[in-house]
């Protein structure tokens, strides 16, 4: 029996609770070796990444004029994340 992938999704906002588009979202680390996978948030700040196996992952959020943020995620209990970035 192989582990099923989990979907890690959510939205990224600025300090005024406005959705942020074009934020780079990618895996920093995880329980297994992974290929470099990254995406950009949509106009509504939404993103979705597939975690290949259950476990703990670190995601990083990078956007021009904002501080980089790293978030720990438990892909065994996927939940919609809400991430707020601070102005740099």
ABEGO torsion letter per residue (X at the ends): XBBBBBBBBEBBBBAAGBBBBGBBBBBABBABBBBBBBBBBBAAGBBBBBBABBEBBBBBBBBBGBBBBBBBBBAABBBBBBBBBBBX
